[in-house]
Amino acid sequence: MAESLKETGIDGGPSTSGHALTYAQAVKDGAPDPGPKLPGTTRLLFVTSEMGDFIKAGGLGEVSTALPRQLRTLCDVRVLLPGFRQVRTASPAMDIVREMPRTASLPPWSLGRFRTPDGLTIYAVLCDELYDREGSPYGPFSGGDFVDNDIRFARLSLAAAEIAAGEADPNWKPDVVHVNDWPSALASGYMRWKGLATPSILTIHNLAYQGLYQPSRMTALGIPDLAFSVNGAEFHGKISFLKSGIYYSSHVTTVSETYAHEITTAEHGCGLDGLLRQRMQEGRLTGIVNGIDDSWDPPAPGATRGVRQWKRRSAEDIRKSFDLPPSRGPLFSIISRLVHQKGIDLSIEAAETIIARGGQLVVTGRGEPRLEEAVERLARQHPRSVAARIGFDDAEARRIFAASDFLLMPSRFEPCGLSQMYAQRSGALPIAYRTGGLVDTIGRPTNRYADVYARALAS
């Protein structure tokens, strides 16, 4: 915000709570001035809770796989993520850069470092008591969240701040820190409370997930007492990881231009629309649409006949794999998390019309139990027209995209979405509502992160 912490009654003095972190003198707020192009020597720390190379739950994992690799052509980028079991397995002999101490109730950790086969540097927050578990990044496969997610992702966020301070790796200190969604958003707060002037960028992939916890967790998380304010981490009487990131970061981005405008409205702002409107007025909220990489290109680009043959063979393969009979009718697909937001119930309603007119439907994904059961029930009722597989496999999803004529994606809201881009690249027509990133991406992808980083550095 335009006012500093001092102007909002937070004067930078020490906390009296006994927390390990205290407020340092406020870093000057305000909209960044236009700056030069991003220098090639810029060091960027990209912080994420999931990455498709190792473990993912949704679109963030895919973006975290592709975006840092694209940014390598512009700057020195390194990725920081929790040391999940899958990360440990991928690099069992990673270098240990430094062992770091406990802070408040956040356990001690070690900074691991290794490279992917294509040379991308990965930092891992090694703390087995927090990350060595079965499940998704956020909870067990049976559903729900891990009960200690506040500790797990505060540990990730503080690790990012400790790297930014040069404490965890004395030989590499970032010029910009890019955090993503609520699990790493608190890093912007920790950086401010440490008195760092390093700019931070927060990307909101889905505003509906905010990381809300009771104020009694302040001490455990090492959050200074004075941060529990409307001009800080407080949101309707709770700690909000995401709101902290919005408030303390230098700049906020979302994953599409339309969604950036939508979240400044009461309808889509999830109670944060006022702060987000202010950020947009300050020039500190930008929509940058997601993109996809060249691995999604169909074979023989430009050769229409070859693509048609590829589509036909792909459809035959999927029908056989899902035990559907051969058909001359169109093949529809749902490739999605099976949750209310994605309009799965609307697609199930539309399935009766699709079936009646000679189409077939293939569904893959997992999510809410009631929707999983509804999809399986539909398949049982129409075994020659509908096939469902609860679960998700990347390779199989690519085959379904390649086979499909139409993708059903009637999301009630959609910050960006990637499936509609995968579908179009694979020669399938997305059927979607005009909302969020679907407006921008059933159309025209772009990438302007370099400009945002340059502006943050210039500020």
For each residue, the residues with C-beta under 8 A, 3 or more apart:
1: 8 29 231 247 275 278 282
2: 29 30 282
3: 7 8 29 231
4: 7 8 26 28 29
5: 8 10 11 12 23 26 192 231
6: 9 10 11 12 26
7: 3 4
8: 1 3 4 5 229 231
9: 6 226 229 231
10: 5 6 23 26 226 227 229 231 232
11: 5 6 23
12: 5 6 23 24 25 26
13: 22 23
14: 22 23
15: 18 19 21 22 23 224 225 226
16: 225
17: 218 219 224 225
18: 15 219
19: 15 22 104 218 219 222 223 224 225
20: 103 104 222
21: 15 103 104 190 193 194 222 223 224
22: 13 14 15 19 193 224
23: 5 10 11 12 13 14 15 26 193 224 226 227
24: 12 192 193 194 195
25: 12 195
26: 4 5 6 10 12 23 29 192
27: 192 195 196 197
28: 4
29: 1 2 3 4 26
30: 2 282 459
31: 282 283 284 459
32: 35 199 250 251 283 284 455 456 458 459
33: 455 458 459
34: 455 458
35: 32 454 455 457 458 459
36: 39 454 458
37: 450 451 454
38: 42 74 75 450 451 453 454 457
39: 36 42 75 457
40: 74 75
41: 75 76
42: 38 39 74 75 76 175 176 453 457
43: 75 76 77 78 172 173 174 175 176
44: 71 75 76 77 78 174 175 176 177 178 453
45: 77 78 80 123 160 163 164 174 176 177 178
46: 64 67 68 71 77 78 79 80 178 180
47: 79 80 81 156 157 160 177 178 179 180 184 187
48: 51 60 61 64 79 80 81 180 184
49: 60 81 82 137 138 153 156 180 181 183 184
50: 55 56 57 58 60 61 64 81 137
51: 48 54 55 56 61 64 65 79 81
52: 56 61 62 64 65 394
53: 65 90 116
54: 51 81 84 86 87 90
55: 50 51 61 84 86 87 136 137
56: 50 51 52 60 61 62 64 65 137
57: 50 60 61 136 137 138
58: 50 61 62 337
59: 62 63 205 255 290 416 417 418
60: 48 49 50 56 57 63 64 180 181 205
61: 48 50 51 52 55 56 57 58 64 65
62: 52 56 58 59 65 66 418
63: 59 60 66 67 180 205 255 290 418
64: 46 48 50 51 52 56 60 61 67 68 79 81 180
65: 51 52 53 56 61 62 68 69
66: 62 63 69 70 291 292 293
67: 46 63 64 70 71 449
68: 46 64 65 71 72 77 78 79 120
69: 65 66 72 118 120 293
70: 66 67 73 291 293 447
71: 44 46 67 68 74 75 77 449 450
72: 68 69 75 77 120
73: 70
74: 38 40 42 71 450
75: 38 39 40 41 42 43 44 71 72 450 453
76: 41 42 43 44
77: 43 44 45 46 68 71 72 120 121
78: 43 44 45 46 68 120 121 122 123 172 174
79: 46 47 48 51 64 68 120 121 122 123
80: 45 46 47 48 122 123 124 125 156 159 160 163
81: 47 48 49 50 51 54 64 84 87 122 123 124 125 156
82: 49 87 124 125 127 130 131 137 152 155 156
83: 87 88 112 124 125 126 127 128 131 132
84: 54 55 81 87 88 131 132 137
85: 88 89 131 132 133 134
86: 54 55 89 90
87: 54 55 81 82 83 84 90 91 122 124 131
88: 83 84 85 91 92 124 126 132
89: 85 86 92
90: 53 54 86 87
91: 87 88 94 112 114 122 124
92: 88 89
93:
94: 91 112 113 114 124
95: 112 113 114
96: 99 110 111 112 113 126
97: 110 111 112 113 123 168 169
98: 110 111 168 169 170
99: 96 108 109 110 111
100: 108 109 110 111 159 162 167 168
101: 108
102: 105 106 107 108
103: 20 21 106 158 222
104: 19 20 21 219 220 221 222
105: 102 151 219 220 221 222
106: 102 103 109 151 154 155 158 220 221 222
107: 102 127 129 130 151 155
108: 99 100 101 102 127
109: 99 100 106 125 126 127 155 159
110: 96 97 98 99 100 126 127
111: 96 97 98 99 100 123 124 125 126 159 163 168 169
112: 83 91 94 95 96 97 123 124 125 126
113: 94 95 96 97 121 122 123 124 169
114: 91 94 95 121 122 124
115: 119 120 121 122
116: 53 119 120 122
117:
118: 69
119: 115 116
120: 68 69 72 77 78 79 115 116
121: 77 78 79 113 114 115
122: 78 79 80 81 87 91 113 114 115 116
123: 45 78 79 80 81 97 111 112 113 163 169
124: 80 81 82 83 87 88 91 94 111 112 113 114
125: 80 81 82 83 109 111 112 131 155 156 159
126: 83 88 96 109 110 111 112 131
127: 82 83 107 108 109 110 130 131 155
128: 83 131 132
129: 107 132
130: 82 107 127 148 151 152 155
131: 82 83 84 85 87 125 126 127 128 152
132: 83 84 85 88 128 129
133: 85 140 146
134: 85 140 141
135: 138 139 140 141 146
136: 55 57 139 140 141
137: 49 50 55 56 57 82 84 183
138: 49 57 135 145 146 149 183
139: 135 136 143 144 145 146 149
140: 133 134 135 136 143 144 146
141: 134 135 136
142:
143: 139 140 369
144: 139 140
145: 138 139 149
146: 133 135 138 139 140 149 152
147:
148: 130 151 152
149: 138 139 145 146 152 153 183 211
150: 153 154 211 213 217 220 221 239 241
151: 105 106 107 130 148 154 155 220 221
152: 82 130 131 146 148 149 155 156
153: 49 149 150 156 157 182 183 184 186 211 241
154: 106 150 151 157 158 186 221 222 241
155: 82 106 107 109 125 127 130 151 152 158 159
156: 47 49 80 81 82 125 152 153 159 160 183 184 187
157: 47 153 154 160 161 179 183 184 185 186 187 189 190 241
158: 103 106 154 155 161 162 186 187 190 222
159: 80 100 109 111 125 155 156 162 163 168
160: 45 47 80 156 157 163 164 177 179 184 187 190 191
161: 157 158 164 165 187 190 191 194 196
162: 100 158 159 165 167 168
163: 45 80 111 123 159 160 166 167 168 169 172 173 174
164: 45 160 161 173 174 177 187 191 196 198 200
165: 161 162 168 173 191 194 196
166: 163 169 170 173
167: 100 162 163 170
168: 97 98 100 111 159 162 163 165
169: 97 98 111 113 123 163 166 172 173
170: 98 166 167
171:
172: 43 78 163 169
173: 43 163 164 165 166 169
174: 43 44 45 78 163 164 177 198
175: 42 43 44 198 199 457
176: 42 43 44 45 198 199 200 201 453 456 457
177: 44 45 47 160 164 174 187 188 191 198 199 200 201
178: 44 45 46 47 200 201 203 449 453
179: 47 157 160 184 185 187 188 200 201 202 203 245 249
180: 46 47 48 49 60 63 64 183 184 202 203 205
181: 49 60 184 185 203 204 205 206 209 242
182: 153 185 209 210 211 240 241 242 245
183: 49 137 138 149 153 156 157 180 211 241
184: 47 48 49 153 156 157 160 179 180 181 187 245
185: 157 179 181 182 188 189 202 211 241 242 244 245 246 249
186: 153 154 157 158 189 190 211 221 233 241 244 245
187: 47 156 157 158 160 161 164 177 179 184 190 191 200 245
188: 177 179 185 191 192 200 202 244 245 247 248 249
189: 157 185 186 192 193 223 227 232 233 244 245 247 248
190: 21 157 158 160 161 186 187 193 194 222
191: 160 161 164 165 177 187 188 194 196 198 200 248
192: 5 24 26 27 188 189 195 196 248
193: 21 22 23 24 189 190 223 224 227
194: 21 24 161 165 190 191
195: 24 25 27 192
196: 27 161 164 165 191 192
197: 27
198: 164 174 175 176 177 191
199: 32 175 176 177 250 251 456 457 459
200: 164 176 177 178 179 187 188 191 245 248 249 250 456
201: 176 177 178 179 249 250 251 252 253 452 453 456
202: 179 180 185 188 245 246 249 251 252 253
203: 178 179 180 181 252 253 254 255
204: 181 207 242 246 252 253 254 255 263 415
205: 59 60 63 180 181 254 255 415 416
206: 181 209 415
207: 204 210 242 254 263 268 269 270 272 415
208: 270 341 413
209: 181 182 206 242
210: 182 207 235 240 241 242 243 270 272
211: 149 150 153 182 183 185 186 240 241 242
212: 235 238 239 240 241
213: 150 217 221 238 239 241
214: 217 238 239
215: 218 228 234 237 238 239
216: 219
217: 150 213 214 220 221 239
218: 17 19 215 221 223 225 227 228 239
219: 17 18 19 104 105 216 222 223
220: 104 105 106 150 151 217
221: 104 105 106 150 151 154 186 213 217 218 239
222: 19 20 21 103 104 105 106 154 158 190 219
223: 19 21 189 193 218 219 227 228 233 239
224: 15 17 19 21 22 23 193 227
225: 15 16 17 19 218 228
226: 9 10 15 23 229 232
227: 10 23 189 193 218 223 224 232 233 234 244
228: 215 218 223 225 232 233 234 239
229: 8 9 10 226 232 233 234
230: 234
231: 1 3 5 8 9 10 247
232: 10 189 226 227 228 229 244 247 248
233: 186 189 223 227 228 229 239 240 241 243 244 247
234: 215 227 228 229 230 237 238 239 240 243
235: 210 212 238 239 240 243 271 272
236: 271
237: 215 234
238: 212 213 214 215 234 235
239: 150 212 213 214 215 217 218 221 223 228 233 234 235 244
240: 182 210 211 212 233 234 235 243 244
241: 150 153 154 157 182 183 185 186 210 211 212 213 233 244 245
242: 181 182 185 204 207 209 210 211 245 246 272
243: 210 233 234 235 240 246 247 272 275
244: 185 186 188 189 227 232 233 239 240 241 247 248
245: 179 182 184 185 186 187 188 189 200 202 241 242 248 249 252
246: 185 202 204 242 243 249 252 272 275 276 279
247: 1 188 189 231 232 233 243 244 275
248: 188 189 191 192 200 232 244 245
249: 179 185 188 200 201 202 245 246 252
250: 32 199 200 201 284 456 459
251: 32 199 201 202 284 285 286 452 455 456
252: 201 202 203 204 245 246 249 276 279 284 285 286
253: 201 202 203 204 260 285 286 287 288 449 452
254: 203 204 205 207 259 260 263 285 286 287 288 415 416
255: 59 63 203 204 205 259 287 288 289 290 415 416 437
256: 259 260 287 288 289 290 415 416 436 437 439 440 441
257: 260 261 287 288 289 440
258: 261 262 287 435 436 437 439 440
259: 254 255 256 262 263 268 287 414 415 416 436 437
260: 253 254 256 257 263 264 280 285 286 287
261: 257 258 264 265 280 287
262: 258 259 265 267 268 269 413 435 436
263: 204 207 254 259 260 268 269 270 272 273 276
264: 260 261 269 273 276 277 280 285
265: 261 262 268 269 273
266: 269 273
267: 262
268: 207 259 262 263 265 273 413
269: 207 262 263 264 265 266 272 273 274 276
270: 207 208 210 263 273
271: 235 236
272: 207 210 235 242 243 246 263 269 275 276
273: 263 264 265 266 268 269 270 276 277
274: 269 277 278
275: 1 243 246 247 272 278 279
276: 246 252 263 264 269 272 273 279 280 285
277: 264 273 274 280 281
278: 1 274 275 281 282
279: 246 252 275 276 282 284 285
280: 260 261 264 276 277 283 284 285
281: 277 278
282: 1 2 30 31 278 279 285
283: 31 32 280
284: 31 32 250 251 252 279 280
285: 251 252 253 254 260 264 276 279 280 282
286: 251 252 253 254 260 448 452
287: 253 254 255 256 257 258 259 260 261 440
288: 253 254 255 256 257 446 447 448 449 452
289: 255 256 257 416 437 440 441 444 445 446 447
290: 59 63 255 256 416 417 418 421 437 441 445
291: 66 70 421 445 446 447
292: 66 296 418 421 422 425 445
293: 66 69 70 296
294: 297
295:
296: 292 293 398 421 422 425 426
297: 294 301 425
298: 301 307 310 402 425 426 427
299: 306 307 310
300: 303 306 307 310
301: 297 298 307
302:
303: 300 306 307
304: 307 308
305: 308 309
306: 299 300 303 309 310
307: 298 299 300 301 303 304 310 311 427
308: 304 305 311 312
309: 305 306 312 313
310: 298 299 300 306 307 313 314 402
311: 307 308 314 315 402 403 427
312: 308 309 315 316
313: 309 310 316 317
314: 310 311 317 318 399 402 403
315: 311 312 318 319 331 403 404 405
316: 312 313 319 320 326
317: 313 314 320 321 399 403
318: 314 315 321 322 324 331 362 399 400 403
319: 315 316 322 324 325 326 327 331 360 403
320: 316 317 323 324
321: 317 318 396 399
322: 318 319 362 387 389
323: 320 383 387
324: 318 319 320 327 360 362 384 385 387
325: 319 384
326: 316 319
327: 319 324 331 358 360
328: 358
329: 357 358 359 360
330: 358 359 360 405 406
331: 315 318 319 327 359 360 361 362 403 404 405 406
332: 354 359 360 361 362 404 405 406 407 408
333: 361 362 363 364 400 401 403 404 406 407 408 428
334: 344 347 361 362 363 364 365 375 407 408 409
335: 364 365 397 400 401 407 419 422
336: 342 344 365 367 409 419
337: 58 341 342 365 366 367
338: 342 344 365 366 367 368 371 372 375 390
339: 342 344 367 368 371
340: 343 344 345 368 371 412
341: 208 337 411 412 413 414
342: 336 337 338 339 367 409 410 411 412
343: 340 346 347 409 410 411 412 433
344: 334 336 338 339 340 347 348 367 371 374 375
345: 340 348 349 371 374
346: 343 349 350 410
347: 334 343 344 350 351 408 410
348: 344 345 351 374 375 378
349: 345 346 352
350: 346 347 353 354 408 410
351: 347 348 354 355 361 378 382 386
352: 349 355 356
353: 350 356 357
354: 332 350 351 357 359 360 361 385
355: 351 352 358 359 360 361 382 385 386
356: 352 353
357: 329 353 354
358: 327 328 329 330 355
359: 329 330 331 332 354 355 385
360: 319 324 327 329 330 331 332 354 355 385 386 387
361: 331 332 333 334 351 354 355 385 386 387 408
362: 318 322 324 331 332 333 334 386 387 388 400 403 404
363: 333 334 375 378 379 386 387 388 389
364: 333 334 335 388 389 390 391 392 393 396 397 400
365: 334 335 336 337 338 390 391 392
366: 337 338 372 390 391 392
367: 336 337 338 339 342 344 371 372
368: 338 339 340 371 372
369: 143 372 373
370: 373 374
371: 338 339 340 344 345 367 368 374 375
372: 338 366 367 368 369 375 376 390
373: 369 370 376 377
374: 344 345 348 370 371 377 378
375: 334 338 344 348 363 371 372 378 379 388 390
376: 372 373 379 380 388 390
377: 373 374 380 381
378: 348 351 363 374 375 381 382 386 388
379: 363 375 376 382 383 386 387 388
380: 376 377 383
381: 377 378 386
382: 351 355 378 379 385 386
383: 323 379 380 386 387
384: 324 325
385: 324 354 355 359 360 361 382
386: 351 355 360 361 362 363 378 379 381 382 383
387: 322 323 324 360 361 362 363 379 383
388: 362 363 364 375 376 378 379
389: 322 363 364 396
390: 338 364 365 366 372 375 376
391: 364 365 366
392: 364 365 366 397
393: 364 396 397
394: 52 397 398
395: 398 399
396: 321 364 389 393 399 400
397: 335 364 392 393 394 400 401
398: 296 394 395 401 402 422 426
399: 314 317 318 321 395 396 402 403
400: 318 333 335 362 364 396 397 403 404
401: 333 335 397 398 404 407 419 422 423 426 428
402: 298 310 311 314 398 399 426 427
403: 311 314 315 317 318 319 331 333 362 399 400
404: 315 331 332 333 362 400 401 407 423 426 428
405: 315 330 331 332 428 429
406: 330 331 332 333 428 429 430 431
407: 332 333 334 335 401 404 419 420 423 428 429 430 431
408: 332 333 334 347 350 361 431
409: 334 336 342 343 414 417 419 420 423 430 431 432 438
410: 342 343 346 347 350 431 432 433
411: 341 342 343 414 417 432 433 435 436 438
412: 340 341 342 343 433 435
413: 208 262 268 341 435 436
414: 259 341 409 411 417 432 433 435 436 437 438
415: 204 205 206 207 254 255 256 259 436 437
416: 59 205 254 255 256 259 289 290 436 437 440 441
417: 59 290 409 411 414 420 421 436 437 438 441
418: 59 62 63 290 292 421 422
419: 335 336 401 407 409 422 423 430
420: 407 409 417 423 424 430 432 438 441 442
421: 290 291 292 296 417 418 424 425 441 445
422: 292 296 335 398 401 418 419 425 426
423: 401 404 407 409 419 420 426 428 429 430
424: 420 421 427 428 429 430 442
425: 292 296 297 298 421 422
426: 296 298 398 401 402 404 422 423
427: 298 307 311 402 424
428: 333 401 404 405 406 407 423 424
429: 405 406 407 423 424
430: 406 407 409 419 420 423 424 438 442
431: 406 407 408 409 410
432: 409 410 411 414 420 435 438 442
433: 343 410 411 412 414 438
434: 438 439
435: 258 262 411 412 413 414 432 438 439
436: 256 258 259 262 411 413 414 415 416 417 439
437: 255 256 258 259 289 290 414 415 416 417 440 441
438: 409 411 414 417 420 430 432 433 434 435 441 442
439: 256 258 434 435 436 442 443
440: 256 257 258 287 289 416 437 443 444
441: 256 289 290 416 417 420 421 437 438 444 445
442: 420 424 430 432 438 439
443: 439 440
444: 289 440 441
445: 289 290 291 292 421 441
446: 288 289 291
447: 70 288 289 291 450
448: 286 288 451 452
449: 67 71 178 253 288 452 453
450: 37 38 71 74 75 447 453 454
451: 37 38 448 454 455
452: 201 251 253 286 288 448 449 455 456
453: 38 42 44 75 176 178 201 449 450 456 457
454: 35 36 37 38 450 451 457 458
455: 32 33 34 35 251 451 452 458 459
456: 32 176 199 200 201 250 251 452 453 459
457: 35 38 39 42 175 176 199 453 454
458: 32 33 34 35 36 454 455
459: 30 31 32 33 35 199 250 455 456
